[in-house]
Every structure is written in C-alpha cells, then in structure tokens.
Amino acid sequence: MDDSRVVTPPYLAGPLRLLPFRGLMLAPTRIGDPSSARAFARPYRDVSQRLKRWAEQGQVLHDSRDAVYLHEYTSGGITVRGLVGALDLAHRARNRSERVVYPHEGIHPLQVAELTDRMVEMQMNPAPILLVHRGHAAVRRIIQDLLATEPDHHFTDRGEQRHRIWAIREPAVLAALDAALDGSRALIADGHHRYAAYLRLQERNPGGTHDLGLAMLVDQDDTPLFLGPIHRVLEGSSLDDLERAAAAIGAGFDHATESDAVAALAPQTVVATDGVRWATISLTVPHSRATVEVVHETLVPALPREPGRIGYHHSVEDALARVSTGSAVALLLPAPDFDLVLRIVAADRLLPEKATSFQPKPHVGVLIRSLRDE
C-alpha cells in the first residue's frame, strides 16, 4: 500500500445531529499548558490513568449529566462560539444530495490508521473536530437565548484564552436545537484525519459509542473563524527554478523589493523569496478555482526538478525562517475565500493538502468525551 497517497474521506448522510454527551474538562490551570497537550501523546494507553490521577488531584471536572454545550472562547481579540456535541456518524451518504459534512482536503490512510488506534487506546475523543456552517436563524435564536443567561463555567486558561460554557440539558431546548440543525450542512475546518478515524471506528463497531464523535459547530456568519493561508517552502528549489517554471506556464515573474512583493500578494499573485531576493508571480486563476490549486496543479509541476520536500507554514515568519540562500524557496500565498471553499466542495472537489488555516482553535482540554462514560 502507498502510505503517501491521499484519498477522500467518506461523507455523512443527514440530518446533521449533535447529541448530548457527558463532558470532561481540565482545570483552567491545565488548559492551554503545552504539557497538558503533550499528555495526550504517546503512550496513549496511559492517558486514562493520567486523567484519573488529575481527577484525584481535583484537576478534572466530570459533568454529572449529558449535555450539548455552547462554548464561547476569545483568543487574540477574536471571539468564537460553537455548539459542542456528539456528532451522529451512523449514516453514510449514498449520493451528493444526502451529504451534510463536507471535507475540503484529502486524508492519508496511514495517519487515519494511527489516529484510530490512538482513540482505541485512549478510549476518548480528546478534542472536538471543528465544523463551520452558515447557521439558520432558529439556531441563532437558541444561542442568543443562552447568552442571556449565566454560563455554567467562566474562566481564563493558562494560555490566556477566555472561555464561557453553557450546558444545554432541557429536553425542550435540545429538541428545538435538533430540529433547527435539520437541513444544515457543515464544512470541516479542522480535524479531517480525526473525522476519518471516527468513521473508521464506527464502521468497525456500529451500534455503540463509536456511532458518535466529538465535534464543535461554529456559525461562520455569527462569530467567524479567521481564514488564513498556509505558505509553502520548496526545499531543494531556487528562485531561478521558479522563474523558469513561471515562464513555462506563461505566468508573469517580476523581481521586487520585499515590501513591494508582500504588498502585491493577491488572489492572482503569489510571492516567492529565497530569504534574500524577492519576486512576484502573476498566475491565471479561474473564478472557480483557488490560488493554492493553481500553484500545485501548474506552477510546482513546471519546476525543472521536483522539490525534495514541501513544508507548510501558517505564518510568513515561520516560512522565512526555513529558507536560506540556494537551499529552499518560500512561496507565500494569499488567504483563501470562504465562499470559494464552499463552492469547491459543492462541486465535488478537494483542495490540496493544508490549503486553509481556520483560527483561532480552542485549547485542548476544555471539553473531552470519554468513551468509558457511555
């Protein structure tokens, strides 16, 4: 089997449902602490024992009853609200019209297998996958009613994220929420491989706890996540290589100062640098396609030699830190457009790997789903 291949994860059939679960929450002093995130790393079989020790030390809150949660968090001046629940995974879409959760990137089967084994050993969903949608008015009314009440939890974590959490338990409100989400469709913003691991576990063990997987659903029209680019570093390539590739595909290539190059970044223009020299590359990007697609489908294949490796970086600073004269070149990309991403998935296409960066994400440990509690 080719472990480097990328495949499309399965599609869920509707309705989109977030069901109650019994949440676990780390103490605020542990949330946002890098050591806490590392605690969910190998050996995975020890994670439950770690949580048990923390619980004995009063550092884990076990909710006494099932709930769907409204989680509001503020990070870097951006406030995001999402509904956190157990996503119903039991039904697969047989055709395009039945789909309710849309991946926008492919997945690596080997990574999915590793995550599947990790969840089995941990017996938990340590963090929700992140879904975004354009929320219906009925969903927003339910959320606004909750915001008018006191949250069940209100704290600032160790990483300086501020959190407010409401537990939704009243049967009438849960029923109204279930009805309001009927007909909704969501895009996976973060967690494609975990989503695929959820589905693999459900296929292996239908009818039990793996029929559900932890998810957060954010209304992109209410409290939008910031959608940024992920830049590329082409190792083993040079700026001269990119100039030849641009000429081969009929793209404009112009040397520029750093400030002029960065200012020119746009949907039709990408920026290249080896850390010393800077240039802009003018691409022909059709209305129906994203810049990152054109880069991977035309520009990179036209290089005189294949890059030794392609690195992915969320910030310009990180990308520049990885380049040195003659050994690598950074390719700075414009931010994708959310509506364009929706059009791409609706057209049954996937973006290249690591094409989008939805931020900010909530810190690990705010809401955890333990499979031992169900």
C-alpha positions in Angstrom: 0.0 0.0 0.0 1.3 3.5 -0.8 1.2 5.3 2.5 1.8 8.7 0.9 -1.4 8.6 -1.2 -4.2 11.0 -0.4 -7.8 9.8 -0.5 -11.3 11.3 0.0 -12.9 10.5 3.4 -16.4 9.2 3.4 -19.4 11.5 3.5 -22.0 11.5 6.3 -25.7 11.5 5.4 -28.2 13.8 7.1 -29.6 15.0 9.2 -26.7 16.8 10.9 -27.1 16.0 14.6 -25.2 17.0 17.7 -26.2 14.7 20.6 -25.7 15.2 24.3 -22.6 13.6 26.0 -21.1 13.7 29.5 -18.2 16.2 29.2 -14.9 16.2 31.0 -13.0 19.4 31.5 -9.5 20.0 32.7 -8.8 22.6 35.4 -8.2 26.1 33.9 -4.6 26.0 35.1 -4.1 22.9 32.9 -5.9 24.1 29.8 -3.5 26.0 27.4 -0.5 24.5 29.1 1.7 22.8 26.5 2.5 20.0 29.0 -1.3 19.1 29.1 -1.5 18.8 25.3 1.6 16.6 25.4 -0.1 14.4 28.0 -2.4 13.2 25.2 0.6 12.0 23.2 2.2 8.6 23.4 2.0 6.2 25.2 -1.8 6.6 24.5 -2.8 3.7 26.8 -1.6 5.8 29.8 -3.9 8.8 29.0 -6.8 7.4 31.0 -4.6 6.8 34.0 -3.2 10.4 33.7 -6.8 11.8 33.7 -7.6 9.6 36.7 -4.6 11.0 38.6 -5.5 14.5 37.7 -9.1 13.9 38.8 -7.8 12.7 42.2 -5.9 15.9 42.4 -9.1 17.9 41.6 -7.8 18.9 38.2 -10.6 17.3 36.1 -14.3 18.1 36.2 -16.6 15.3 35.4 -20.0 16.5 34.3 -22.7 14.6 36.1 -25.3 14.6 33.3 -25.2 14.5 29.5 -25.4 17.8 27.6 -24.8 19.6 24.4 -22.6 22.6 25.2 -22.4 26.1 23.9 -18.7 27.0 24.1 -17.6 30.6 23.6 -13.9 31.4 23.6 -11.8 34.5 23.0 -8.3 34.4 21.7 -6.1 37.2 20.2 -9.2 39.5 20.2 -11.3 37.1 18.2 -14.4 35.6 19.9 -15.8 32.4 18.6 -18.9 30.5 19.7 -19.7 26.9 18.8 -22.1 24.1 19.8 -20.2 21.1 21.1 -21.8 17.7 21.0 -21.5 14.1 19.9 -21.8 14.1 16.1 -24.0 11.4 14.7 -21.8 9.2 12.5 -24.1 6.3 11.9 -25.2 7.0 8.3 -23.2 7.3 5.1 -24.3 9.4 2.1 -25.2 7.4 -0.9 -25.4 10.4 -3.2 -24.4 14.1 -3.3 -27.8 15.3 -2.1 -27.5 13.4 1.2 -24.2 14.9 2.3 -24.2 17.0 5.4 -20.4 17.1 6.4 -18.0 18.2 3.7 -14.2 17.6 3.9 -12.2 20.1 1.8 -8.9 18.2 1.9 -7.9 14.6 1.3 -6.5 12.3 4.0 -3.6 10.0 4.4 -4.8 6.4 5.2 -1.7 5.7 7.4 -2.3 8.7 9.5 -6.0 7.8 9.9 -5.0 4.3 11.0 -2.7 5.7 13.6 -5.4 8.1 14.9 -7.9 5.2 15.0 -5.5 3.1 17.2 -4.8 6.1 19.4 -8.5 6.7 20.1 -9.0 3.0 20.9 -6.1 3.0 23.4 -7.2 6.3 25.0 -10.9 5.5 25.0 -11.7 9.1 24.4 -12.2 11.9 22.0 -9.7 14.4 23.5 -10.8 17.4 21.4 -13.7 18.2 19.1 -13.2 18.4 15.3 -14.0 21.8 14.1 -17.0 22.3 11.8 -18.3 25.6 10.3 -21.6 26.4 8.7 -23.9 29.2 7.8 -26.3 28.9 10.7 -30.1 29.0 10.4 -32.0 31.8 12.2 -33.6 29.2 14.5 -30.1 28.0 15.7 -29.1 31.6 16.4 -32.2 32.3 18.4 -31.4 29.3 20.7 -27.8 30.6 21.1 -29.0 34.1 21.8 -31.4 32.9 24.5 -28.5 31.0 26.2 -26.2 34.1 26.0 -28.8 36.0 28.1 -28.3 33.5 31.0 -25.3 32.9 33.3 -22.8 30.5 31.9 -22.1 27.2 33.8 -18.3 27.9 33.5 -16.4 31.1 33.0 -12.6 31.2 33.2 -9.3 32.3 31.6 -7.0 29.4 30.9 -3.2 29.2 31.2 -2.8 30.1 27.6 -4.9 33.3 28.0 -7.9 32.1 26.1 -11.1 33.3 27.8 -14.0 30.7 28.0 -17.7 30.7 28.7 -19.6 27.4 28.6 -23.3 26.7 28.9 -24.6 23.1 29.4 -27.8 22.5 27.4 -29.9 19.8 29.1 -33.5 20.8 29.0 -35.3 18.4 26.7 -37.4 21.1 25.0 -34.3 23.1 24.2 -32.4 20.0 22.9 -35.4 19.1 20.8 -35.6 22.6 19.4 -31.8 22.5 18.6 -32.1 19.2 16.9 -35.0 20.5 14.7 -33.1 23.7 14.0 -30.0 21.8 12.8 -32.1 19.6 10.4 -31.1 20.6 6.9 -27.8 22.2 7.9 -24.6 21.4 6.1 -21.1 21.9 7.6 -17.5 22.2 6.3 -14.7 20.5 8.2 -12.5 23.4 9.2 -10.0 21.3 11.3 -9.7 17.6 12.0 -10.0 15.8 8.7 -8.0 12.9 9.8 -9.8 12.6 13.2 -13.1 12.7 11.3 -11.9 9.9 9.1 -10.8 8.0 12.2 -14.2 8.5 13.8 -15.8 6.9 10.7 -13.4 4.0 10.6 -14.1 3.2 14.3 -17.9 3.4 13.6 -17.6 1.0 10.6 -15.7 -1.4 12.8 -18.1 -1.1 15.8 -21.5 0.0 14.6 -24.3 0.5 17.1 -22.2 1.6 20.1 -20.2 4.5 21.4 -18.4 4.9 18.1 -21.6 5.9 16.4 -20.7 9.3 17.7 -17.7 11.6 17.6 -16.9 14.8 19.4 -17.4 18.0 17.3 -17.8 21.7 17.6 -20.1 23.5 15.1 -19.3 27.2 14.5 -21.6 29.7 12.7 -19.3 31.4 10.2 -21.8 34.2 9.8 -22.1 34.9 13.5 -18.7 34.5 15.1 -16.5 33.7 12.1 -13.2 32.0 12.4 -10.3 33.8 10.7 -9.4 32.0 7.4 -5.8 32.4 6.6 -3.3 30.9 4.1 -0.7 28.2 4.7 2.5 29.1 3.0 4.8 26.7 1.2 8.6 26.1 1.5 10.0 24.2 -1.5 13.2 22.5 -0.3 15.8 21.9 -3.0 14.3 24.6 -5.2 15.6 28.1 -6.0 14.2 31.4 -7.1 15.7 30.8 -10.5 13.8 27.5 -10.7 10.6 29.3 -10.0 11.3 31.9 -12.7 11.8 29.1 -15.2 8.6 27.4 -14.1 6.7 30.6 -14.4 8.0 31.1 -17.9 7.0 27.5 -18.8 3.3 28.1 -17.9 3.1 31.7 -19.2 3.0 33.4 -15.8 4.5 36.8 -15.1 7.6 36.8 -12.9 8.9 40.1 -11.6 11.7 40.8 -9.2 10.7 43.2 -6.4 11.7 44.6 -3.1 10.4 42.7 0.0 7.9 45.4 0.8 6.6 45.7 -2.8 6.3 42.0 -3.2 4.4 41.5 0.0 2.1 44.4 -0.8 1.3 42.7 -4.2 0.1 39.5 -2.6 -3.4 38.8 -4.1 -5.6 36.0 -5.4 -3.8 36.3 -8.8 -0.4 36.9 -7.3 1.9 34.8 -5.2 5.2 35.9 -3.7 8.5 34.0 -3.8 11.7 34.5 -1.9 14.9 32.7 -1.0 15.3 34.9 2.0 17.5 37.4 0.1 15.8 38.0 -3.3 12.0 38.6 -3.7 9.7 38.2 -6.7 6.0 38.2 -7.6 4.4 35.5 -9.8 1.3 36.5 -11.6 -1.0 33.5 -12.2 -4.1 32.9 -14.2 -6.6 31.8 -11.5 -10.1 31.0 -12.8 -13.0 32.3 -10.8 -14.0 28.7 -9.8 -10.5 27.8 -8.5 -8.3 28.7 -5.5 -4.8 30.1 -5.9 -3.4 27.1 -4.0 -4.9 24.8 -6.6 -3.2 26.6 -9.5 0.1 26.6 -7.6 0.0 22.8 -7.1 -1.5 21.9 -10.5 0.6 24.1 -12.8 3.4 26.0 -11.1 5.0 23.3 -8.9 4.9 20.6 -11.6 6.6 23.0 -14.0 9.7 23.3 -11.8 12.9 22.0 -13.5 13.2 19.4 -10.7 10.8 18.2 -8.1 11.2 19.8 -4.7 12.9 17.5 -2.2 10.1 18.3 0.2 7.3 20.8 0.6 6.9 22.3 4.0 3.8 24.0 5.3 3.8 27.1 7.5 1.0 29.2 8.9 3.0 32.5 9.2 5.3 34.4 6.9 7.9 34.5 9.7 7.9 30.7 10.0 8.3 30.2 6.3 11.1 32.7 6.1 12.9 31.0 9.0 13.1 27.8 6.9 14.7 29.3 3.8 18.4 30.0 3.2 20.1 31.1 0.0 20.2 28.4 -2.6 18.7 25.6 -0.4 15.0 26.4 -0.4 12.5 28.9 -1.6 9.3 30.2 0.2 6.1 30.6 -1.7 3.8 33.0 0.1 0.1 32.5 -0.7 -3.0 34.7 -0.4 -5.7 33.8 2.1 -8.5 31.6 0.5 -12.0 32.9 0.3 -14.6 31.0 2.5 -17.3 31.2 -0.1 -14.9 29.8 -2.8 -14.1 26.9 -0.5 -17.8 26.2 -0.2 -18.2 26.3 -4.0 -15.3 23.9 -4.4 -16.6 21.3 -2.1 -20.1 21.7 -3.6 -18.5 21.0 -7.0 -17.2 17.7 -5.5 -13.6 18.8 -5.5 -10.9 18.8 -2.7 -8.3 21.4 -2.2 -4.6 20.4 -1.9 -3.2 19.3 1.4 -3.0 22.1 4.0 -4.8 24.7 2.0 -6.6 26.5 4.7 -5.9 27.7 8.3 -9.0 28.4 10.4 -8.1 30.3 13.5 -8.3 30.5 16.5 -8.9 27.0 17.7 -9.9 26.3 21.3 -7.2 24.9 23.5 -7.2 21.2 24.2 -8.9 20.1 27.4 -11.9 22.4 27.5 -14.3 19.7 26.6 -13.4 16.0 26.3 -15.6 13.0 25.6 -14.6 9.8 27.4 -15.9 6.6 25.8 -15.7 4.9 29.3 -18.6 7.1 30.5 -21.0 5.8 27.8 
